[in-house]
């Protein structure tokens, strides 16, 4: 109730938080109303959330052009890291903009440098697999996966574990691979559970050969 009162009195932070409150409850029309007010007060997070409504078509028709415009605006406001992540995603997938992996990598790296772990993970995949205009680089992949691991991202745990298991970009280390696969398996990754068994076998085989 206090939040509503403060929002109605023009408190931008309260307007933004009220937008999030309604968003969580899937009342997208009310969320939008408050995000628009908070956006006028300069809250880049509100602009990002308006972008998400267009991106996912929540309460309004899906519109990648408007989504891009909102993410771009939020990034220009104060270097919003979520906006950077989404700009990277749109360039990676070619949504509204022409697909451009180098441009996607640029935005992912900017976001990763601001501490956006998902962006670090996306960039790590580029470096692990290579992309048009991005040279395969296992060392860089491992570094960016590590950032994702520190934030507890399951796909980063699993992928870094695999690099340790095969010794690419990092020194081969079965124990580190097992620890990381265990973390991912604990979060419900079936793939990690399967790889965990394989790596245990590989480790035992290696030990029996010594």
DOTI-952521 format. One record per residue: x, y, z of N, C-alpha, C in turn. Coordinates in Angstrom, 1 decimal. Layout:
<atoms>
[atom [X,Y,Z],[X,Y,Z],[X,Y,Z]],
...
</atoms>
This chain:
<atoms>
[atom [0.8,-1.2,0.0],[0.0,0.0,0.0],[0.9,1.3,0.0]],
[atom [1.9,1.2,0.8],[2.8,2.4,0.9],[3.5,2.6,-0.5]],
[atom [3.8,1.5,-1.1],[4.5,1.5,-2.4],[3.6,2.2,-3.4]],
[atom [2.3,1.9,-3.4],[1.3,2.5,-4.3],[1.2,4.0,-4.1]],
[atom [1.1,4.3,-2.8],[1.0,5.7,-2.4],[2.2,6.5,-2.9]],
[atom [3.4,6.0,-2.7],[4.6,6.7,-3.1],[4.7,6.8,-4.7]],
[atom [4.2,5.7,-5.3],[4.2,5.7,-6.8],[3.3,6.7,-7.3]],
[atom [2.1,6.8,-6.7],[1.1,7.8,-7.1],[1.6,9.2,-6.9]],
[atom [2.5,9.4,-5.9],[3.0,10.7,-5.6],[4.2,11.0,-6.5]],
[atom [4.5,10.2,-7.4],[5.6,10.5,-8.4],[7.0,10.0,-8.1]],
[atom [7.1,9.1,-7.1],[8.4,8.5,-6.7],[8.8,7.4,-7.8]],
[atom [9.8,7.8,-8.6],[10.2,6.9,-9.7],[10.6,5.5,-9.3]],
[atom [11.4,5.4,-8.2],[11.8,4.1,-7.7],[10.6,3.2,-7.3]],
[atom [9.6,3.9,-6.7],[8.4,3.1,-6.3],[7.6,2.7,-7.5]],
[atom [7.6,3.6,-8.5],[6.8,3.3,-9.8],[7.5,2.1,-10.4]],
[atom [8.8,2.1,-10.5],[9.5,0.9,-11.1],[9.2,-0.4,-10.3]],
[atom [9.3,-0.3,-9.0],[9.1,-1.5,-8.1],[7.6,-2.0,-8.2]],
[atom [6.7,-1.0,-8.4],[5.3,-1.4,-8.6],[5.1,-2.1,-9.9]],
[atom [5.8,-1.6,-10.9],[5.8,-2.3,-12.2],[6.3,-3.7,-12.1]],
[atom [7.4,-3.9,-11.4],[7.9,-5.3,-11.2],[6.9,-6.2,-10.4]],
[atom [6.2,-5.6,-9.4],[5.2,-6.3,-8.6],[4.1,-6.8,-9.5]],
[atom [3.6,-5.9,-10.4],[2.5,-6.4,-11.3],[3.0,-7.3,-12.4]],
[atom [4.2,-7.1,-12.8],[4.9,-8.0,-13.8],[4.9,-9.4,-13.3]],
[atom [5.4,-9.6,-12.0],[5.5,-10.9,-11.4],[4.1,-11.6,-11.3]],
[atom [3.1,-10.8,-11.2],[1.7,-11.3,-11.1],[1.1,-11.4,-12.4]],
[atom [1.8,-11.2,-13.5],[1.4,-11.4,-14.9],[0.2,-10.4,-15.2]],
[atom [0.2,-9.3,-14.5],[-0.8,-8.2,-14.8],[0.0,-7.2,-15.6]],
[atom [0.2,-7.6,-16.9],[1.2,-6.8,-17.8],[0.7,-5.4,-18.1]],
[atom [-0.6,-5.2,-18.1],[-1.2,-3.9,-18.4],[-0.8,-2.9,-17.3]],
[atom [-1.0,-3.3,-16.0],[-0.7,-2.5,-14.9],[0.8,-2.3,-14.8]],
[atom [1.6,-3.3,-15.1],[3.0,-3.2,-15.1],[3.5,-2.2,-16.1]],
[atom [3.0,-2.3,-17.2],[3.3,-1.4,-18.3],[3.1,0.1,-17.9]],
[atom [1.9,0.3,-17.3],[1.5,1.7,-16.9],[2.6,2.3,-16.0]],
[atom [3.0,1.5,-15.0],[4.0,2.0,-14.0],[5.4,2.0,-14.6]],
[atom [5.8,1.1,-15.5],[7.1,1.1,-16.1],[7.2,2.4,-17.0]],
[atom [6.1,2.7,-17.7],[6.1,4.0,-18.5],[6.4,5.2,-17.7]],
[atom [5.8,5.3,-16.5],[6.0,6.4,-15.6],[7.4,6.4,-15.1]],
[atom [7.9,5.2,-14.7],[9.3,5.2,-14.1],[10.3,5.5,-15.2]],
[atom [10.0,5.1,-16.5],[10.9,5.3,-17.6],[11.0,6.9,-17.8]],
[atom [9.9,7.6,-17.6],[10.0,9.0,-17.8],[10.8,9.7,-16.7]],
[atom [11.0,9.0,-15.6],[11.8,9.5,-14.5],[13.3,9.1,-14.6]],
[atom [13.6,8.4,-15.7],[15.0,8.0,-16.0],[15.4,6.7,-15.5]],
[atom [14.5,5.8,-15.1],[14.8,4.4,-14.6],[15.0,3.5,-15.8]],
[atom [16.3,3.2,-16.1],[16.6,2.4,-17.3],[16.1,1.0,-17.2]],
[atom [15.9,0.5,-15.9],[15.4,-0.9,-15.7],[13.9,-0.9,-16.1]],
[atom [13.2,0.2,-16.0],[11.8,0.2,-16.5],[11.8,0.2,-18.0]],
[atom [12.7,0.8,-18.6],[12.8,0.8,-20.1],[13.1,-0.6,-20.6]],
[atom [14.0,-1.3,-19.9],[14.4,-2.6,-20.3],[13.1,-3.5,-20.1]],
[atom [12.4,-3.4,-19.1],[11.2,-4.2,-18.9],[10.1,-3.9,-19.9]],
[atom [10.0,-2.7,-20.4],[9.1,-2.4,-21.5],[9.6,-3.1,-22.8]],
[atom [10.9,-3.1,-22.9],[11.5,-3.9,-24.0],[11.2,-5.3,-24.0]],
[atom [11.3,-5.9,-22.8],[10.9,-7.3,-22.6],[9.5,-7.6,-23.0]],
[atom [8.6,-6.7,-22.6],[7.1,-6.8,-23.0],[7.0,-6.9,-24.5]],
[atom [7.7,-6.1,-25.2],[7.7,-6.2,-26.7],[8.4,-7.4,-27.2]],
[atom [9.5,-7.8,-26.6],[10.3,-8.9,-27.1],[9.5,-10.2,-26.9]],
[atom [8.8,-10.4,-25.8],[8.1,-11.6,-25.5],[6.6,-11.6,-25.9]],
[atom [6.2,-10.4,-26.2],[4.7,-10.2,-26.5],[3.9,-10.4,-25.2]],
[atom [4.3,-9.8,-24.1],[3.6,-9.9,-22.9],[2.6,-8.7,-22.7]],
[atom [1.3,-9.0,-22.9],[0.3,-8.0,-22.8],[0.2,-7.1,-24.0]],
[atom [1.1,-7.2,-24.9],[1.1,-6.4,-26.2],[1.6,-7.3,-27.3]],
[atom [1.3,-7.0,-28.5],[1.9,-7.9,-29.6],[3.4,-7.8,-29.6]],
[atom [4.0,-9.0,-29.9],[5.4,-9.1,-30.1],[5.9,-8.2,-31.1]],
[atom [7.0,-7.4,-30.9],[7.5,-6.4,-31.8],[9.0,-6.2,-31.6]],
[atom [9.8,-6.9,-32.4],[11.2,-6.9,-32.2],[11.8,-5.5,-32.4]],
[atom [11.2,-4.7,-33.3],[11.8,-3.4,-33.6],[11.6,-2.5,-32.3]],
[atom [10.4,-2.6,-31.7],[10.2,-1.7,-30.5],[11.0,-2.3,-29.4]],
[atom [11.2,-3.6,-29.3],[12.0,-4.2,-28.2],[13.5,-3.6,-28.4]],
[atom [14.0,-3.7,-29.6],[15.4,-3.2,-29.9],[15.5,-1.8,-29.5]],
[atom [14.5,-1.0,-29.8],[14.6,0.5,-29.5],[14.6,0.7,-28.0]],
[atom [13.9,-0.1,-27.3],[13.9,0.1,-25.8],[15.2,-0.4,-25.2]],
[atom [15.7,-1.5,-25.7],[17.0,-1.9,-25.1],[18.1,-0.9,-25.5]],
[atom [18.1,-0.4,-26.7],[19.1,0.6,-27.1],[19.0,1.8,-26.3]],
[atom [17.8,2.3,-26.0],[17.5,3.5,-25.2],[18.0,3.3,-23.8]],
[atom [17.7,2.1,-23.2],[18.2,1.8,-21.8],[19.7,1.8,-21.7]],
[atom [20.3,1.2,-22.7],[21.8,1.1,-22.7],[22.4,2.5,-22.8]],
[atom [21.8,3.4,-23.6],[22.3,4.7,-23.8],[22.1,5.6,-22.5]],
[atom [21.0,5.2,-21.7],[20.7,6.0,-20.5],[21.9,5.9,-19.5]],
[atom [22.2,4.6,-19.2],[23.3,4.5,-18.2],[24.1,3.2,-18.3]],
[atom [24.2,2.7,-19.5],[24.9,1.4,-19.7],[24.3,0.3,-19.0]],
[atom [23.0,0.2,-19.1],[22.2,-0.9,-18.5],[22.7,-2.3,-19.0]],
[atom [23.2,-3.1,-18.1],[23.9,-4.4,-18.5],[22.9,-5.4,-19.1]],
[atom [21.6,-5.4,-18.6],[20.6,-6.3,-19.1],[20.3,-5.9,-20.6]],
[atom [20.2,-4.6,-20.8],[20.0,-4.0,-22.1],[21.1,-4.5,-23.1]],
[atom [22.4,-4.4,-22.6],[23.5,-4.9,-23.4],[23.4,-6.4,-23.8]],
[atom [23.0,-7.2,-22.8],[22.8,-8.6,-23.0],[21.7,-8.8,-24.1]],
[atom [20.6,-8.1,-24.0],[19.5,-8.3,-25.0],[19.9,-7.8,-26.4]],
[atom [20.7,-6.7,-26.4],[21.2,-6.3,-27.7],[22.1,-7.3,-28.4]],
[atom [22.9,-8.0,-27.5],[23.8,-9.1,-28.0],[22.9,-10.2,-28.5]],
[atom [21.9,-10.6,-27.8],[21.0,-11.7,-28.1],[20.3,-11.4,-29.5]],
[atom [19.9,-10.2,-29.7],[19.2,-9.8,-30.9],[20.1,-9.8,-32.1]],
[atom [21.4,-9.4,-31.9],[22.3,-9.5,-33.0],[22.7,-11.0,-33.3]],
[atom [22.8,-11.8,-32.2],[23.1,-13.2,-32.4],[22.0,-13.9,-33.2]],
[atom [20.8,-13.6,-32.9],[19.7,-14.3,-33.5],[19.2,-13.6,-34.8]],
[atom [19.6,-12.4,-35.0],[19.1,-11.7,-36.2],[17.7,-11.2,-36.0]],
[atom [17.3,-10.8,-34.9],[16.0,-10.3,-34.6],[15.9,-8.8,-34.8]],
[atom [15.1,-8.4,-35.7],[15.0,-7.0,-36.2],[16.3,-6.5,-36.9]],
[atom [17.4,-6.7,-36.3],[18.7,-6.3,-36.9],[19.2,-7.5,-37.7]],
[atom [20.2,-7.2,-38.6],[20.8,-8.3,-39.4],[21.7,-9.1,-38.4]],
[atom [21.7,-10.4,-38.6],[22.5,-11.3,-37.7],[24.0,-10.9,-37.9]],
[atom [24.6,-10.7,-36.8],[26.0,-10.2,-36.8],[26.7,-10.7,-35.5]],
[atom [27.5,-11.8,-35.6],[28.1,-12.3,-34.4],[29.2,-11.4,-33.8]],
[atom [29.9,-10.7,-34.6],[30.9,-9.8,-34.0],[30.2,-8.7,-33.2]],
[atom [29.1,-8.2,-33.7],[28.3,-7.1,-33.0],[27.7,-7.7,-31.7]],
[atom [27.2,-9.0,-31.8],[26.7,-9.7,-30.7],[27.8,-9.8,-29.6]],
[atom [29.0,-10.3,-30.0],[30.1,-10.5,-29.1],[30.5,-9.2,-28.4]],
[atom [30.4,-8.1,-29.2],[30.8,-6.8,-28.6],[29.8,-6.4,-27.4]],
[atom [28.5,-6.7,-27.7],[27.6,-6.3,-26.6],[27.7,-7.3,-25.4]],
[atom [27.9,-8.6,-25.7],[28.1,-9.6,-24.7],[29.3,-9.2,-23.8]],
[atom [30.4,-8.8,-24.4],[31.6,-8.5,-23.7],[31.3,-7.3,-22.8]],
[atom [30.7,-6.3,-23.4],[30.4,-5.1,-22.6],[29.5,-5.5,-21.3]],
[atom [28.5,-6.3,-21.5],[27.6,-6.7,-20.4],[28.4,-7.6,-19.4]],
[atom [29.3,-8.5,-19.9],[30.1,-9.3,-19.1],[31.0,-8.5,-18.2]],
[atom [31.6,-7.4,-18.8],[32.5,-6.6,-18.0],[31.7,-5.8,-16.9]],
[atom [30.4,-5.7,-17.1],[29.6,-5.0,-16.0],[29.0,-6.1,-15.0]],
[atom [29.4,-7.3,-15.2],[29.0,-8.4,-14.3],[27.8,-9.2,-14.7]],
[atom [27.4,-9.1,-15.9],[26.2,-9.8,-16.4],[26.7,-11.2,-16.8]],
[atom [26.5,-12.2,-15.9],[27.0,-13.5,-16.1],[26.5,-14.3,-17.3]],
[atom [25.2,-14.1,-17.6],[24.6,-14.8,-18.8],[25.3,-14.3,-20.1]],
[atom [25.7,-13.1,-20.1],[26.4,-12.5,-21.3],[27.8,-13.2,-21.4]],
[atom [28.4,-13.4,-20.3],[29.7,-14.0,-20.2],[29.6,-15.4,-20.8]],
[atom [28.5,-16.1,-20.4],[28.3,-17.5,-20.8],[28.0,-17.6,-22.3]],
[atom [27.2,-16.6,-22.9],[27.0,-16.5,-24.3],[28.2,-16.3,-25.1]],
[atom [29.1,-15.4,-24.6],[30.3,-15.1,-25.2],[31.3,-16.3,-25.2]],
[atom [31.3,-17.0,-24.1],[32.1,-18.2,-23.9],[31.8,-19.2,-25.0]],
[atom [30.5,-19.4,-25.3],[30.0,-20.4,-26.3],[30.6,-19.9,-27.7]],
[atom [30.6,-18.6,-28.0],[31.1,-18.1,-29.2],[32.6,-18.5,-29.3]],
[atom [33.4,-18.3,-28.2],[34.8,-18.6,-28.3],[35.1,-20.1,-28.3]],
[atom [34.2,-20.9,-27.6],[34.4,-22.4,-27.6],[34.2,-22.9,-29.0]],
[atom [33.1,-22.5,-29.7],[32.7,-23.1,-30.9],[33.2,-22.4,-32.2]],
[atom [33.5,-21.1,-32.0],[33.9,-20.2,-33.1],[32.6,-19.8,-33.8]],
[atom [32.6,-18.6,-34.3],[31.5,-18.0,-35.1],[32.0,-17.2,-36.2]],
[atom [31.1,-16.9,-37.1],[31.5,-16.0,-38.3],[32.1,-14.7,-37.7]],
[atom [33.5,-14.5,-38.0],[34.1,-13.3,-37.5],[34.7,-13.5,-36.1]],
[atom [34.5,-14.6,-35.5],[35.1,-14.9,-34.1],[35.8,-16.2,-34.1]],
[atom [37.1,-16.0,-33.9],[38.0,-17.2,-33.9],[37.9,-18.0,-32.7]],
[atom [37.9,-19.3,-32.9],[37.8,-20.2,-31.8],[38.9,-20.0,-30.8]],
[atom [38.6,-19.9,-29.5],[39.7,-19.6,-28.5],[39.2,-20.2,-27.2]],
[atom [39.8,-21.4,-26.9],[39.4,-22.2,-25.7],[39.8,-21.5,-24.4]],
[atom [40.9,-20.8,-24.4],[41.3,-20.1,-23.2],[40.3,-19.0,-22.8]],
[atom [39.9,-18.2,-23.9],[38.9,-17.2,-23.6],[37.6,-17.8,-23.2]],
[atom [37.2,-18.9,-23.8],[36.0,-19.6,-23.5],[36.0,-19.9,-22.0]],
[atom [37.1,-20.5,-21.6],[37.2,-21.0,-20.2],[37.1,-19.8,-19.2]],
[atom [37.7,-18.7,-19.6],[37.7,-17.5,-18.7],[36.3,-17.0,-18.5]],
[atom [35.5,-16.9,-19.6],[34.2,-16.4,-19.6],[33.2,-17.4,-18.9]],
[atom [33.5,-18.7,-19.2],[32.6,-19.7,-18.5],[32.8,-19.6,-16.9]],
[atom [34.1,-19.3,-16.5],[34.4,-19.2,-15.1],[33.5,-18.1,-14.5]],
[atom [33.3,-17.0,-15.2],[32.5,-15.9,-14.7],[31.0,-16.4,-14.5]],
[atom [30.6,-17.2,-15.4],[29.2,-17.8,-15.3],[29.1,-18.8,-14.1]],
[atom [30.2,-19.5,-13.9],[30.2,-20.5,-12.8],[30.2,-19.8,-11.5]],
[atom [30.9,-18.7,-11.4],[30.9,-17.9,-10.1],[29.5,-17.4,-9.8]],
[atom [28.7,-17.2,-10.9],[27.3,-16.7,-10.7],[26.3,-17.9,-10.5]],
[atom [26.8,-19.1,-10.6],[26.0,-20.3,-10.4],[25.2,-20.7,-11.6]],
[atom [25.7,-20.3,-12.8],[24.9,-20.7,-14.1],[25.2,-22.1,-14.5]],
[atom [24.2,-22.9,-14.5],[24.3,-24.4,-14.8],[25.0,-24.7,-16.1]],
[atom [24.6,-24.0,-17.2],[25.2,-24.3,-18.5],[26.7,-24.0,-18.5]],
[atom [27.1,-23.0,-17.7],[28.6,-22.6,-17.6],[29.3,-23.7,-16.8]],
[atom [28.7,-24.2,-15.8],[29.3,-25.3,-15.0],[29.6,-26.5,-15.9]],
[atom [28.6,-26.8,-16.6],[28.6,-28.0,-17.5],[29.7,-27.9,-18.6]],
[atom [29.7,-26.7,-19.2],[30.6,-26.5,-20.3],[32.0,-26.3,-19.9]],
[atom [32.3,-25.7,-18.7],[33.6,-25.6,-18.2],[34.1,-26.9,-17.7]],
[atom [33.2,-27.7,-17.2],[33.6,-29.0,-16.7],[34.1,-29.9,-17.9]],
[atom [33.4,-29.7,-19.0],[33.8,-30.5,-20.2],[35.2,-30.0,-20.7]],
[atom [35.5,-28.7,-20.6],[36.8,-28.2,-21.0],[37.9,-28.8,-20.1]],
[atom [37.6,-28.9,-18.8],[38.6,-29.6,-17.9],[38.7,-31.1,-18.2]],
[atom [37.6,-31.7,-18.6],[37.7,-33.2,-18.8],[38.5,-33.5,-20.1]],
[atom [38.5,-32.6,-21.1],[39.2,-32.8,-22.3],[40.5,-32.0,-22.4]],
[atom [40.7,-31.1,-21.4],[42.0,-30.3,-21.4],[42.1,-29.3,-22.5]],
[atom [41.0,-28.6,-22.8],[41.1,-27.5,-23.8],[40.9,-26.2,-23.2]],
[atom [41.8,-25.3,-23.4],[41.7,-23.9,-22.8],[42.2,-23.9,-21.3]],
[atom [42.2,-25.1,-20.7],[42.7,-25.3,-19.3],[43.4,-26.6,-19.3]],
[atom [44.2,-26.7,-18.2],[45.0,-28.0,-18.0],[43.9,-29.1,-17.7]],
[atom [44.1,-30.3,-18.3],[43.2,-31.4,-18.0],[43.2,-31.7,-16.5]],
[atom [42.0,-31.7,-15.9],[41.8,-31.9,-14.5],[40.5,-32.6,-14.2]],
[atom [40.6,-33.9,-14.1],[39.4,-34.7,-13.9],[38.6,-34.3,-12.6]],
[atom [39.4,-34.0,-11.5],[38.7,-33.6,-10.3],[37.9,-32.3,-10.4]],
[atom [38.5,-31.3,-11.1],[37.7,-30.1,-11.3],[36.5,-30.3,-12.2]],
[atom [36.7,-31.2,-13.2],[35.6,-31.5,-14.1],[34.5,-32.2,-13.3]],
[atom [34.8,-33.1,-12.5],[33.8,-33.8,-11.6],[33.1,-32.9,-10.7]],
[atom [33.9,-32.0,-10.1],[33.2,-31.0,-9.2],[32.2,-30.2,-9.9]],
[atom [32.6,-29.7,-11.1],[31.7,-28.8,-11.9],[30.5,-29.6,-12.4]],
[atom [30.7,-30.8,-12.9],[29.6,-31.6,-13.4],[28.6,-31.9,-12.2]],
[atom [29.2,-32.1,-11.1],[28.4,-32.4,-9.9],[27.4,-31.2,-9.6]],
[atom [28.0,-30.0,-9.7],[27.2,-28.7,-9.5],[26.1,-28.7,-10.5]],
[atom [26.4,-28.9,-11.7],[25.3,-28.8,-12.8],[24.3,-30.0,-12.6]],
[atom [24.8,-31.1,-12.3],[23.9,-32.3,-12.1],[22.9,-32.0,-10.9]],
[atom [23.5,-31.4,-9.9],[22.7,-31.0,-8.7],[21.6,-30.0,-9.0]],
[atom [21.8,-29.3,-10.1],[20.7,-28.3,-10.6],[19.7,-29.0,-11.5]],
[atom [19.9,-30.3,-11.8],[19.0,-31.0,-12.6],[19.4,-31.3,-14.0]],
[atom [20.7,-31.0,-14.4],[21.2,-31.3,-15.7],[21.4,-32.8,-16.0]],
[atom [20.6,-33.4,-16.8],[20.7,-34.8,-17.2],[22.0,-35.0,-17.9]],
[atom [22.3,-34.1,-18.8],[23.5,-34.2,-19.6],[24.8,-34.2,-18.7]],
[atom [24.8,-33.4,-17.6],[25.9,-33.4,-16.7],[26.0,-34.7,-15.9]],
[atom [24.8,-35.3,-15.6],[24.8,-36.6,-14.8],[25.5,-37.6,-15.7]],
[atom [25.1,-37.6,-17.0],[25.6,-38.6,-17.9],[27.2,-38.4,-18.1]],
[atom [27.6,-37.2,-18.3],[29.0,-36.9,-18.5],[29.8,-37.2,-17.2]],
[atom [29.2,-37.0,-16.1],[29.8,-37.3,-14.8],[30.3,-38.7,-14.7]],
[atom [29.4,-39.6,-15.1],[29.7,-41.1,-15.1],[30.8,-41.4,-16.1]],
[atom [30.8,-40.7,-17.3],[31.8,-40.9,-18.3],[33.2,-40.5,-17.7]],
[atom [33.2,-39.3,-17.1],[34.5,-38.7,-16.6],[35.0,-39.5,-15.5]],
[atom [34.1,-40.0,-14.6],[34.6,-41.0,-13.5],[35.3,-42.2,-14.1]],
[atom [34.7,-42.7,-15.2],[35.3,-43.9,-15.9],[36.7,-43.5,-16.5]],
[atom [36.7,-42.3,-17.2],[38.0,-41.9,-17.8],[39.0,-41.7,-16.7]],
[atom [38.7,-41.1,-15.6],[39.6,-40.9,-14.5],[40.2,-42.2,-14.0]],
[atom [39.3,-43.1,-13.8],[39.7,-44.5,-13.3],[40.6,-45.2,-14.3]],
[atom [40.3,-45.0,-15.6],[41.1,-45.6,-16.6],[42.5,-45.0,-16.6]],
[atom [42.5,-43.7,-16.5],[43.8,-43.0,-16.4],[44.6,-43.4,-15.3]],
[atom [44.0,-43.6,-14.1],[44.7,-44.0,-12.9],[45.2,-45.4,-13.0]],
[atom [44.4,-46.3,-13.6],[44.9,-47.7,-13.8],[46.0,-47.8,-14.7]],
[atom [46.2,-46.8,-15.6],[47.3,-46.9,-16.6],[48.6,-46.3,-15.9]],
[atom [48.5,-45.5,-14.9],[49.7,-45.0,-14.2],[50.5,-46.0,-13.5]],
</atoms>
